[in-house]
């Protein structure tokens, strides 16, 4: 990627830099957030009748008998490190019948099992990461890196050339090699051990007077140490900080190791973290009318929301086709608009800002205008008042896969990035 990189945020301001820089970039880019669309979404059956079920599907539990909590911690940290590849969704579906997230989960699980059954190699250890090859990554990702085509002049001769997933295999390998090198030089046996040290440092600085200092400390340690977590850029001189994968890592640990007296690790409270902005959240929010691009330079990326189409997105489940035809095979997916790196950052910033506005509105929106229950918050929708950013993130990300009509909506594409 080619964008200039801003300085790191000041210590103690890594989390706040995400929301602050996102809001400023949205303003500079003339992107608006529609209050009417937020209200429409929050009160729609599409949200209220599916939120509890859909937002609980985090996909972080594996059917494994870990030898220790640290072993699971290391697996989750590696999964978070490699939580990208969204730009290769269509070729992954074509080659393996699964999308980016499921492909990365399969890869990490395969590497873990390879280490568990072979005493001579530990692919998820620091040395194993540093030395892993593209051939091993392609083998466990279970995708071809080359395709064969007929030679243009020699009849009957086939020649191999890089396929659409060769670049992804290289990105994954380089990320593992680079991270492993940092860990080896720092004397850490694996990524989990580094993160555990950061968690303990966060616990030491935690205080009632400075809520969130532990979260900020862990986030800063991750971002400063590993290039694959430095999800930040300068857009026309305006810094933007997203840190999607690093935030996701900390929240993944909070989901798997909830804070309690029996928790094996000191995990920060992540209920207030910004959303983990990728390509799904902004694409969906634009097409639901929440993010308004009409006055921005990005107005032509997606079609302007059609009122009739927006209305069709509000029921809990989409209406069946009039001809009764079944939905197409969900593995048949197509790429959405291909964006530049700067445009992708602008849209991701818009998703962060939009979700801040959605959560804020959830605290005050009249839940039932015709009932006094909206005033005492004891109505059946009272849970909306407690909406958190991570839960909203999970609902948006999962509902985009859960519904056939949402799934068919285009998602913007950016290849060559290791950030989402």
FENRA-V879981 format. One line per field, one symbol per residue. burial: 1 if it has 24 or more other C-alpha atoms within 12 Angstrom, else 0. Layout:
burial->???
This chain:
burial->000000011001111111111111111010111110111111110111111001100101000000000111111111111111111111111111011111111111111110000000011111111111010111011111100000000000000000111111111111111111111100001111111111101110010000011111111111111111111111100111111111111111111110000000111111111111111111111111111110010100110010000101111100000000000000001111011011111111111111111111111011100000000000001101101111111111111111111111111111111111
